Amino acid sequence: MTDINLNKDGFKRCIRCVMDTSDCEISFDENGNCNHCNNYFNRIAGMAYQGEKSDREFDALIAEMKRKGRGSKYDCVIGVSGGVDSTYVAYLAKERGLRVLLVHLDNGWNTSIGEENVRNIVSLLDFDFEVYKLDWQEFRQMQIAFLRASVPDIEAPTDMAIPAALHYFAKKYNVKYIVSGGNFATEGILPNSWFYNAKDTRYIKAILNRHCPIKIKKFPFFGWKEEAWCKMVRGIKMVYFLNYVPYSKDEAIKVLEEKLHWKYYGGKHYESLYTGFEQAYILPEKFNIDYRKATFSTQICAGTMTREQALEELSKPAYNPDTIQDEIKTICEKLEISFEDFNSIMQEPPKYYWDYPNDEKKLAFIYNVYRKLTGKKDYRG
C-alpha cells in the first residue's frame, strides 16, 4: 500500500513503522525513522525474547517462584480480563506447573464474551479465583470526571485499580510474585502524551478534585508509595512472562481457542466494553489518537507484522460505523449521562496530563534511582 499521506499538510509518518505526527512529541532522524522505533531497536528489543538466553532466564524464574512459594498457598497471582495476553499468561503458568491465584477486577464494564473467557480459564486450568469488585456508583463518577477532564488517560482509574487489586491479594496470601500480561512484543511503543503514568496519585486526585462531585472513599488508590512499599518491604515482584517467550498474538489466539475455548471479542481491549469504546472511538475522534498505530508499530519492529499490513488495517476505521451509535447509547445509559452531555464533552478542547498538577518529575527521579540501585534497564519488575 502506498503511503500517500507522507509530508502532506504537515503530516509525516515514519518510514519504518507507522507512527506519525498524530503524536505531538514525535521526532524523526535524518533517515526518516521516528524516535519510537529507534528507541525500540536501541533499548526495548534487548528486553524482549532473546532465544536460548531468555529460555534459561525463564526456567530460572519459574524455579525461583516455586522456591519462594513454599509455605504459601500460591506461587503467584495473575490478573485475568478475558483478553489474549492475560489468558495466555495463565496458560503458560499452568504449563509450567505453578500454583496460581487468578484475580479479576470487576469495574462494571465486563462483556459477556470476556466473562465467558474468564470462566473457561478458571474451569479448564483449575486455578483458584478471586474477584475484586469496585463500588459502581463511586467508580462511575470517577470515569465521568475523567471524561470531563478532556484528557486521553480516560482509563487511568481502571489502570490504577488493577495493580491495587493484584497487590491486595498478593499481600493477603503472602505471595511474592504477580505475573502481568504486559509485554514488549505488542506494547513496546506507546507515546507519553497518549498514556500517562497511572501511579501518579497527585494527577488522578487533581482531576477528581476538579471534576468529581462526590468524595471518593472506597476506591483503592495505588500510587508510587504503595508500589514501593510492596516491592521493598513486602518483597512482591511484578514479572512479565511474555518477554521470556517468542510471543505472537496470532499464534497465542490459536492455542487459546483450541485449549481454553477462548473467543474473540471484536477488537483490542473489547473484553471491556468501556476500554474498547474509549480506544476505538473517543481517542481517535477527540484526540486524533489511534492506538492501533502504536500496537502495529511494535509488531512491525518485533517482526510479527509488515508495514504494508499495518497500513492496510489503518485504512479501515477503528470502530464499526454500523454499531457505533448503539455503543454510544449504551455507554451514556450506563454512565447515566445524556447523549447531549456526551457530545458536549467530545467537543471540548483536548487537554493532557501536563495541564493538571502532577508528579512527573518526581516519578522520573524515583524510577531512575530504582534502576540504578537494582541494575534494571526498565523499572518494571
C-alpha positions as a Markdown table, in Angstrom:
| # | Residue | x | y | z |
|---|---|---|---|---|
| 1 | Met | 0.0 | 0.0 | 0.0 |
| 2 | Thr | 1.4 | 3.4 | -0.9 |
| 3 | Asp | 2.0 | 5.9 | 1.9 |
| 4 | Ile | 0.3 | 8.8 | 0.0 |
| 5 | Asn | 0.0 | 11.0 | 3.2 |
| 6 | Leu | 3.7 | 11.3 | 3.9 |
| 7 | Asn | 4.5 | 15.0 | 4.4 |
| 8 | Lys | 1.1 | 16.1 | 3.2 |
| 9 | Asp | -0.2 | 19.3 | 5.0 |
| 10 | Gly | 2.4 | 19.0 | 7.7 |
| 11 | Phe | 1.6 | 15.3 | 8.3 |
| 12 | Lys | 4.6 | 13.0 | 8.5 |
| 13 | Arg | 4.8 | 9.2 | 9.1 |
| 14 | Cys | 7.8 | 7.1 | 10.0 |
| 15 | Ile | 9.2 | 5.2 | 7.0 |
| 16 | Arg | 9.9 | 2.1 | 9.1 |
| 17 | Cys | 6.9 | 1.8 | 11.4 |
| 18 | Val | 3.5 | 3.6 | 11.2 |
| 19 | Met | 3.8 | 6.2 | 14.0 |
| 20 | Asp | 3.2 | 9.7 | 12.8 |
| 21 | Thr | 2.6 | 13.3 | 13.8 |
| 22 | Ser | -0.6 | 12.5 | 15.5 |
| 23 | Asp | 1.9 | 12.0 | 18.4 |
| 24 | Cys | 2.6 | 15.7 | 19.2 |
| 25 | Glu | 6.1 | 14.7 | 20.7 |
| 26 | Ile | 7.3 | 12.5 | 17.8 |
| 27 | Ser | 10.7 | 13.3 | 16.2 |
| 28 | Phe | 12.4 | 11.9 | 13.1 |
| 29 | Asp | 16.1 | 11.3 | 12.3 |
| 30 | Glu | 17.8 | 12.1 | 9.1 |
| 31 | Asn | 16.7 | 8.8 | 7.6 |
| 32 | Gly | 13.0 | 9.3 | 8.3 |
| 33 | Asn | 12.9 | 6.9 | 11.2 |
| 34 | Cys | 11.0 | 8.0 | 14.3 |
| 35 | Asn | 12.1 | 8.2 | 17.9 |
| 36 | His | 9.7 | 5.4 | 18.8 |
| 37 | Cys | 11.1 | 2.6 | 16.6 |
| 38 | Asn | 14.7 | 3.9 | 17.2 |
| 39 | Asn | 14.1 | 3.5 | 20.9 |
| 40 | Tyr | 12.6 | 0.1 | 20.3 |
| 41 | Phe | 15.7 | -1.2 | 18.5 |
| 42 | Asn | 18.2 | 0.6 | 20.7 |
| 43 | Arg | 16.7 | -0.3 | 24.1 |
| 44 | Ile | 13.4 | -2.2 | 24.2 |
| 45 | Ala | 14.4 | -5.0 | 21.8 |
| 46 | Gly | 17.1 | -6.1 | 24.2 |
| 47 | Met | 14.5 | -6.7 | 26.9 |
| 48 | Ala | 12.2 | -8.8 | 24.7 |
| 49 | Tyr | 12.7 | -12.5 | 23.9 |
| 50 | Gln | 16.4 | -13.4 | 23.2 |
| 51 | Gly | 16.3 | -17.0 | 22.3 |
| 52 | Glu | 18.2 | -19.5 | 24.5 |
| 53 | Lys | 19.2 | -16.8 | 26.9 |
| 54 | Ser | 15.6 | -15.9 | 27.6 |
| 55 | Asp | 14.7 | -19.7 | 27.8 |
| 56 | Arg | 17.3 | -20.1 | 30.5 |
| 57 | Glu | 16.2 | -17.0 | 32.4 |
| 58 | Phe | 12.6 | -18.2 | 32.2 |
| 59 | Asp | 13.5 | -21.6 | 33.6 |
| 60 | Ala | 15.4 | -19.9 | 36.5 |
| 61 | Leu | 12.5 | -17.5 | 37.2 |
| 62 | Ile | 10.0 | -20.4 | 37.4 |
| 63 | Ala | 12.3 | -22.3 | 39.8 |
| 64 | Glu | 12.7 | -19.2 | 41.9 |
| 65 | Met | 8.9 | -18.6 | 42.0 |
| 66 | Lys | 8.3 | -22.2 | 43.2 |
| 67 | Arg | 11.0 | -21.9 | 45.8 |
| 68 | Lys | 9.7 | -18.6 | 47.2 |
| 69 | Gly | 6.2 | -20.0 | 47.1 |
| 70 | Arg | 7.0 | -22.7 | 49.6 |
| 71 | Gly | 4.9 | -22.3 | 52.7 |
| 72 | Ser | 2.3 | -20.2 | 50.8 |
| 73 | Lys | -0.8 | -21.5 | 49.1 |
| 74 | Tyr | 0.1 | -19.9 | 45.8 |
| 75 | Asp | 3.3 | -19.3 | 43.8 |
| 76 | Cys | 1.9 | -16.2 | 42.0 |
| 77 | Val | -1.1 | -14.0 | 41.4 |
| 78 | Ile | -2.2 | -13.4 | 37.8 |
| 79 | Gly | -4.8 | -10.8 | 36.8 |
| 80 | Val | -7.2 | -12.0 | 34.1 |
| 81 | Ser | -9.5 | -9.9 | 32.0 |
| 82 | Gly | -10.5 | -12.4 | 29.3 |
| 83 | Gly | -8.2 | -10.8 | 26.8 |
| 84 | Val | -5.4 | -12.6 | 24.9 |
| 85 | Asp | -2.3 | -11.5 | 26.9 |
| 86 | Ser | -3.6 | -12.3 | 30.4 |
| 87 | Thr | -5.2 | -15.6 | 29.2 |
| 88 | Tyr | -2.0 | -16.7 | 27.6 |
| 89 | Val | 0.0 | -15.9 | 30.7 |
| 90 | Ala | -2.3 | -18.1 | 32.7 |
| 91 | Tyr | -1.9 | -20.9 | 30.2 |
| 92 | Leu | 1.9 | -20.6 | 30.4 |
| 93 | Ala | 1.7 | -20.7 | 34.2 |
| 94 | Lys | -0.3 | -23.9 | 34.0 |
| 95 | Glu | 2.2 | -25.4 | 31.6 |
| 96 | Arg | 5.0 | -24.6 | 34.0 |
| 97 | Gly | 3.3 | -26.2 | 36.9 |
| 98 | Leu | 2.8 | -23.1 | 39.0 |
| 99 | Arg | 0.1 | -22.8 | 41.7 |
| 100 | Val | -1.8 | -19.7 | 40.7 |
| 101 | Leu | -4.5 | -17.5 | 42.1 |
| 102 | Leu | -6.4 | -15.8 | 39.3 |
| 103 | Val | -7.7 | -12.3 | 40.1 |
| 104 | His | -10.3 | -10.3 | 38.1 |
| 105 | Leu | -11.0 | -6.7 | 38.6 |
| 106 | Asp | -14.7 | -6.0 | 38.1 |
| 107 | Asn | -15.2 | -2.3 | 37.3 |
| 108 | Gly | -18.7 | -2.8 | 35.9 |
| 109 | Trp | -17.8 | -3.0 | 32.2 |
| 110 | Asn | -17.3 | -6.7 | 31.6 |
| 111 | Thr | -18.7 | -8.0 | 28.3 |
| 112 | Ser | -20.4 | -11.4 | 28.2 |
| 113 | Ile | -17.7 | -12.8 | 26.0 |
| 114 | Gly | -15.0 | -11.5 | 28.3 |
| 115 | Glu | -16.8 | -13.1 | 31.3 |
| 116 | Glu | -17.2 | -16.4 | 29.4 |
| 117 | Asn | -13.4 | -16.4 | 28.6 |
| 118 | Val | -12.6 | -15.8 | 32.3 |
| 119 | Arg | -14.9 | -18.7 | 33.4 |
| 120 | Asn | -13.3 | -21.0 | 30.9 |
| 121 | Ile | -9.8 | -20.0 | 32.1 |
| 122 | Val | -10.7 | -20.8 | 35.7 |
| 123 | Ser | -12.5 | -24.0 | 34.9 |
| 124 | Leu | -10.2 | -25.5 | 32.4 |
| 125 | Leu | -6.9 | -24.5 | 34.1 |
| 126 | Asp | -8.3 | -25.5 | 37.5 |
| 127 | Phe | -7.0 | -22.4 | 39.3 |
| 128 | Asp | -8.4 | -20.7 | 42.3 |
| 129 | Phe | -10.2 | -17.4 | 41.5 |
| 130 | Glu | -11.0 | -14.1 | 43.3 |
| 131 | Val | -12.8 | -11.0 | 42.1 |
| 132 | Tyr | -12.1 | -7.5 | 43.3 |
| 133 | Lys | -15.3 | -5.5 | 42.7 |
| 134 | Leu | -15.2 | -1.8 | 42.6 |
| 135 | Asp | -18.1 | 0.3 | 44.0 |
| 136 | Trp | -20.0 | 1.1 | 40.9 |
| 137 | Gln | -21.7 | 4.4 | 41.8 |
| 138 | Glu | -18.4 | 5.8 | 43.0 |
| 139 | Phe | -16.4 | 4.4 | 40.1 |
| 140 | Arg | -19.0 | 5.7 | 37.6 |
| 141 | Gln | -18.4 | 9.3 | 39.0 |
| 142 | Met | -14.7 | 8.8 | 38.6 |
| 143 | Gln | -15.0 | 7.9 | 35.0 |
| 144 | Ile | -17.3 | 10.8 | 34.2 |
| 145 | Ala | -14.7 | 13.1 | 35.9 |
| 146 | Phe | -12.0 | 11.9 | 33.6 |
| 147 | Leu | -14.3 | 12.4 | 30.6 |
| 148 | Arg | -14.9 | 15.9 | 31.7 |
| 149 | Ala | -11.2 | 16.5 | 32.3 |
| 150 | Ser | -10.8 | 16.0 | 28.5 |
| 151 | Val | -7.6 | 14.0 | 28.9 |
| 152 | Pro | -6.8 | 10.9 | 26.8 |
| 153 | Asp | -6.0 | 9.0 | 30.1 |
| 154 | Ile | -9.6 | 8.2 | 30.4 |
| 155 | Glu | -9.0 | 4.8 | 31.9 |
| 156 | Ala | -6.5 | 5.9 | 34.5 |
| 157 | Pro | -8.8 | 4.9 | 37.4 |
| 158 | Thr | -9.0 | 1.3 | 36.0 |
| 159 | Asp | -5.3 | 1.3 | 35.3 |
| 160 | Met | -4.7 | 2.2 | 39.0 |
| 161 | Ala | -7.2 | -0.2 | 40.3 |
| 162 | Ile | -5.8 | -3.3 | 38.6 |
| 163 | Pro | -2.4 | -3.3 | 40.4 |
| 164 | Ala | -4.2 | -2.3 | 43.6 |
| 165 | Ala | -6.4 | -5.4 | 43.3 |
| 166 | Leu | -3.4 | -7.7 | 42.4 |
| 167 | His | -1.3 | -6.5 | 45.3 |
| 168 | Tyr | -4.2 | -6.7 | 47.7 |
| 169 | Phe | -4.5 | -10.4 | 47.1 |
| 170 | Ala | -0.7 | -10.9 | 46.9 |
| 171 | Lys | -0.5 | -9.4 | 50.4 |
| 172 | Lys | -3.5 | -11.4 | 51.7 |
| 173 | Tyr | -2.0 | -14.7 | 50.7 |
| 174 | Asn | 1.7 | -13.8 | 51.2 |
| 175 | Val | 2.5 | -14.3 | 47.5 |
| 176 | Lys | 5.8 | -12.8 | 46.3 |
| 177 | Tyr | 5.1 | -12.8 | 42.5 |
| 178 | Ile | 2.5 | -11.1 | 40.4 |
| 179 | Val | 2.6 | -12.1 | 36.7 |
| 180 | Ser | 1.5 | -9.4 | 34.2 |
| 181 | Gly | 0.4 | -9.8 | 30.6 |
| 182 | Gly | 2.4 | -6.7 | 29.7 |
| 183 | Asn | 5.0 | -7.3 | 27.0 |
| 184 | Phe | 7.4 | -5.7 | 24.6 |
| 185 | Ala | 6.2 | -7.8 | 21.6 |
| 186 | Thr | 2.9 | -5.9 | 21.3 |
| 187 | Glu | 3.2 | -3.0 | 23.8 |
| 188 | Gly | 6.8 | -1.7 | 23.4 |
| 189 | Ile | 5.8 | 1.5 | 21.7 |
| 190 | Leu | 3.4 | 4.0 | 23.4 |
| 191 | Pro | 3.8 | 7.8 | 23.3 |
| 192 | Asn | 3.9 | 9.6 | 26.7 |
| 193 | Ser | 1.2 | 12.0 | 25.5 |
| 194 | Trp | -1.2 | 9.1 | 24.8 |
| 195 | Phe | -0.8 | 7.3 | 28.1 |
| 196 | Tyr | 0.4 | 8.9 | 31.3 |
| 197 | Asn | 1.6 | 7.0 | 34.4 |
| 198 | Ala | -1.5 | 5.7 | 36.3 |
| 199 | Lys | 0.5 | 5.6 | 39.5 |
| 200 | Asp | 0.6 | 9.4 | 39.7 |
| 201 | Thr | -1.8 | 9.8 | 42.6 |
| 202 | Arg | -1.4 | 13.6 | 42.6 |
| 203 | Tyr | -2.6 | 13.8 | 38.9 |
| 204 | Ile | -5.6 | 11.5 | 39.4 |
| 205 | Lys | -6.7 | 13.3 | 42.6 |
| 206 | Ala | -6.3 | 16.7 | 40.9 |
| 207 | Ile | -8.8 | 15.6 | 38.2 |
| 208 | Leu | -11.2 | 14.2 | 40.8 |
| 209 | Asn | -11.0 | 17.3 | 42.9 |
| 210 | Arg | -11.8 | 19.5 | 39.9 |
| 211 | His | -14.4 | 17.3 | 38.1 |
| 212 | Cys | -15.9 | 14.7 | 40.5 |
| 213 | Pro | -19.0 | 15.9 | 42.5 |
| 214 | Ile | -18.5 | 13.3 | 45.3 |
| 215 | Lys | -15.8 | 12.4 | 47.8 |
| 216 | Ile | -14.1 | 9.2 | 46.8 |
| 217 | Lys | -13.9 | 6.9 | 49.8 |
| 218 | Lys | -13.8 | 3.3 | 48.7 |
| 219 | Phe | -11.5 | 3.3 | 45.6 |
| 220 | Pro | -8.2 | 1.6 | 46.1 |
| 221 | Phe | -5.7 | 4.3 | 45.3 |
| 222 | Phe | -2.3 | 2.7 | 44.4 |
| 223 | Gly | 0.5 | 5.1 | 43.7 |
| 224 | Trp | 4.3 | 5.0 | 43.8 |
| 225 | Lys | 4.4 | 5.0 | 47.6 |
| 226 | Glu | 2.2 | 1.9 | 47.8 |
| 227 | Glu | 4.1 | 0.3 | 45.0 |
| 228 | Ala | 7.5 | 1.0 | 46.7 |
| 229 | Trp | 6.2 | -0.4 | 50.0 |
| 230 | Cys | 5.0 | -3.6 | 48.3 |
| 231 | Lys | 8.4 | -4.0 | 46.5 |
| 232 | Met | 10.8 | -3.0 | 49.2 |
| 233 | Val | 9.0 | -4.1 | 52.4 |
| 234 | Arg | 6.8 | -7.0 | 51.3 |
| 235 | Gly | 9.2 | -8.2 | 48.6 |
| 236 | Ile | 6.4 | -8.5 | 45.9 |
| 237 | Lys | 7.8 | -8.6 | 42.4 |
| 238 | Met | 5.9 | -7.9 | 39.1 |
| 239 | Val | 7.2 | -10.2 | 36.3 |
| 240 | Tyr | 6.4 | -10.4 | 32.6 |
| 241 | Phe | 6.2 | -14.0 | 31.2 |
| 242 | Leu | 5.6 | -12.9 | 27.7 |
| 243 | Asn | 9.0 | -11.2 | 27.5 |
| 244 | Tyr | 10.6 | -14.6 | 28.1 |
| 245 | Val | 8.9 | -16.4 | 25.2 |
| 246 | Pro | 8.6 | -15.9 | 21.4 |
| 247 | Tyr | 5.2 | -14.3 | 21.8 |
| 248 | Ser | 3.0 | -13.9 | 18.8 |
| 249 | Lys | -0.6 | -12.8 | 19.5 |
| 250 | Asp | -1.9 | -14.6 | 16.4 |
| 251 | Glu | -0.3 | -17.8 | 17.5 |
| 252 | Ala | -1.4 | -17.3 | 21.1 |
| 253 | Ile | -5.0 | -16.9 | 19.9 |
| 254 | Lys | -4.8 | -20.3 | 18.0 |
| 255 | Val | -3.6 | -22.0 | 21.2 |
| 256 | Leu | -6.2 | -20.4 | 23.4 |
| 257 | Glu | -9.1 | -21.2 | 21.0 |
| 258 | Glu | -8.0 | -24.8 | 20.9 |
| 259 | Lys | -7.1 | -25.4 | 24.6 |
| 260 | Leu | -9.3 | -23.0 | 26.5 |
| 261 | His | -12.3 | -22.4 | 24.2 |
| 262 | Trp | -11.3 | -18.8 | 24.1 |
| 263 | Lys | -13.5 | -16.4 | 22.0 |
| 264 | Tyr | -12.5 | -13.3 | 20.2 |
| 265 | Tyr | -14.4 | -10.2 | 21.5 |
| 266 | Gly | -14.2 | -7.9 | 18.4 |
| 267 | Gly | -11.1 | -5.7 | 18.9 |
| 268 | Lys | -8.2 | -4.7 | 21.1 |
| 269 | His | -9.4 | -4.5 | 24.7 |
| 270 | Tyr | -13.0 | -5.1 | 23.8 |
| 271 | Glu | -13.2 | -7.7 | 26.6 |
| 272 | Ser | -14.1 | -4.5 | 28.5 |
| 273 | Leu | -16.9 | -2.5 | 26.8 |
| 274 | Tyr | -15.6 | 0.8 | 28.1 |
| 275 | Thr | -11.9 | 0.3 | 27.3 |
| 276 | Gly | -12.7 | -0.9 | 23.8 |
| 277 | Phe | -15.0 | 2.1 | 23.2 |
| 278 | Glu | -12.5 | 4.5 | 24.5 |
| 279 | Gln | -9.7 | 3.3 | 22.3 |
| 280 | Ala | -11.8 | 2.7 | 19.2 |
| 281 | Tyr | -14.0 | 5.9 | 19.3 |
| 282 | Ile | -13.2 | 8.5 | 21.9 |
| 283 | Leu | -9.4 | 8.7 | 21.4 |
| 284 | Pro | -9.5 | 8.8 | 17.6 |
| 285 | Glu | -12.5 | 11.2 | 17.3 |
| 286 | Lys | -11.5 | 13.6 | 20.1 |
| 287 | Phe | -7.7 | 13.4 | 20.3 |
| 288 | Asn | -6.7 | 12.0 | 16.9 |
| 289 | Ile | -5.1 | 9.1 | 18.8 |
| 290 | Asp | -5.3 | 5.7 | 17.1 |
| 291 | Tyr | -3.9 | 3.1 | 19.5 |
| 292 | Arg | -3.5 | 0.7 | 16.6 |
| 293 | Lys | -0.6 | 2.7 | 15.3 |
| 294 | Ala | 1.4 | 2.0 | 18.5 |
| 295 | Thr | 0.4 | -1.6 | 18.6 |
| 296 | Phe | 1.1 | -2.2 | 14.9 |
| 297 | Ser | 4.4 | -0.3 | 15.1 |
| 298 | Thr | 5.6 | -2.5 | 17.9 |
| 299 | Gln | 4.6 | -5.6 | 15.9 |
| 300 | Ile | 6.5 | -4.3 | 12.9 |
| 301 | Cys | 9.6 | -3.7 | 15.0 |
| 302 | Ala | 9.2 | -7.2 | 16.5 |
| 303 | Gly | 8.8 | -8.8 | 13.1 |
| 304 | Thr | 5.3 | -10.2 | 13.6 |
| 305 | Met | 3.6 | -7.7 | 11.2 |
| 306 | Thr | 4.6 | -6.0 | 8.0 |
| 307 | Arg | 4.3 | -2.2 | 7.5 |
| 308 | Glu | 2.1 | -2.9 | 4.5 |
| 309 | Gln | -0.3 | -5.0 | 6.6 |
| 310 | Ala | -0.4 | -2.2 | 9.2 |
| 311 | Leu | -1.2 | 0.5 | 6.7 |
| 312 | Glu | -3.9 | -1.7 | 5.2 |
| 313 | Glu | -5.5 | -2.1 | 8.6 |
| 314 | Leu | -5.2 | 1.6 | 9.4 |
| 315 | Ser | -7.1 | 2.4 | 6.2 |
| 316 | Lys | -10.1 | 1.0 | 8.0 |
| 317 | Pro | -12.0 | 2.8 | 10.7 |
| 318 | Ala | -11.1 | 1.9 | 14.3 |
| 319 | Tyr | -14.8 | 1.3 | 15.1 |
| 320 | Asn | -17.7 | -0.2 | 13.4 |
| 321 | Pro | -19.7 | 2.7 | 11.8 |
| 322 | Asp | -22.9 | 0.5 | 11.8 |
| 323 | Thr | -22.9 | -0.1 | 15.5 |
| 324 | Ile | -21.2 | 2.9 | 17.0 |
| 325 | Gln | -24.3 | 4.9 | 17.7 |
| 326 | Asp | -25.7 | 1.9 | 19.7 |
| 327 | Glu | -22.4 | 1.8 | 21.6 |
| 328 | Ile | -22.6 | 5.5 | 22.5 |
| 329 | Lys | -26.1 | 5.0 | 23.7 |
| 330 | Thr | -25.1 | 2.0 | 25.9 |
| 331 | Ile | -22.1 | 4.0 | 27.4 |
| 332 | Cys | -24.3 | 7.0 | 28.1 |
| 333 | Glu | -27.0 | 4.9 | 29.7 |
| 334 | Lys | -24.6 | 3.1 | 32.0 |
| 335 | Leu | -22.8 | 6.3 | 33.0 |
| 336 | Glu | -26.2 | 8.0 | 33.5 |
| 337 | Ile | -25.3 | 10.9 | 31.3 |
| 338 | Ser | -27.3 | 12.3 | 28.4 |
| 339 | Phe | -26.3 | 11.9 | 24.7 |
| 340 | Glu | -26.1 | 15.7 | 24.5 |
| 341 | Asp | -23.8 | 15.8 | 27.5 |
| 342 | Phe | -21.5 | 13.2 | 26.0 |
| 343 | Asn | -21.4 | 15.1 | 22.7 |
| 344 | Ser | -20.6 | 18.3 | 24.5 |
| 345 | Ile | -17.7 | 16.6 | 26.3 |
| 346 | Met | -16.5 | 15.3 | 22.9 |
| 347 | Gln | -16.4 | 18.9 | 21.6 |
| 348 | Glu | -14.3 | 20.2 | 24.5 |
| 349 | Pro | -10.7 | 21.0 | 23.6 |
| 350 | Pro | -8.2 | 18.2 | 24.4 |
| 351 | Lys | -6.1 | 18.5 | 27.5 |
| 352 | Tyr | -3.2 | 16.4 | 28.7 |
| 353 | Tyr | -1.6 | 15.4 | 31.9 |
| 354 | Trp | 0.7 | 18.5 | 31.9 |
| 355 | Asp | -2.5 | 20.6 | 32.1 |
| 356 | Tyr | -3.1 | 19.3 | 35.6 |
| 357 | Pro | -1.0 | 19.1 | 38.8 |
| 358 | Asn | 1.2 | 16.0 | 38.5 |
| 359 | Asp | 4.4 | 14.4 | 39.9 |
| 360 | Glu | 6.0 | 13.6 | 36.6 |
| 361 | Lys | 9.4 | 14.9 | 37.6 |
| 362 | Lys | 9.3 | 13.2 | 41.0 |
| 363 | Leu | 8.3 | 9.9 | 39.5 |
| 364 | Ala | 11.1 | 10.1 | 36.8 |
| 365 | Phe | 13.6 | 10.7 | 39.6 |
| 366 | Ile | 12.3 | 7.8 | 41.7 |
| 367 | Tyr | 12.3 | 5.3 | 38.8 |
| 368 | Asn | 15.8 | 6.4 | 37.7 |
| 369 | Val | 17.1 | 5.9 | 41.3 |
| 370 | Tyr | 15.4 | 2.5 | 41.4 |
| 371 | Arg | 17.0 | 1.4 | 38.1 |
| 372 | Lys | 20.5 | 2.5 | 39.3 |
| 373 | Leu | 20.0 | 0.6 | 42.6 |
| 374 | Thr | 18.7 | -2.6 | 41.1 |
| 375 | Gly | 20.6 | -2.6 | 37.8 |
| 376 | Lys | 17.3 | -2.9 | 35.9 |
| 377 | Lys | 17.0 | -1.4 | 32.4 |
| 378 | Asp | 13.3 | -0.9 | 33.0 |
| 379 | Tyr | 11.6 | 0.0 | 36.2 |
| 380 | Arg | 9.1 | -2.8 | 35.8 |
| 381 | Gly | 9.6 | -6.0 | 37.8 |
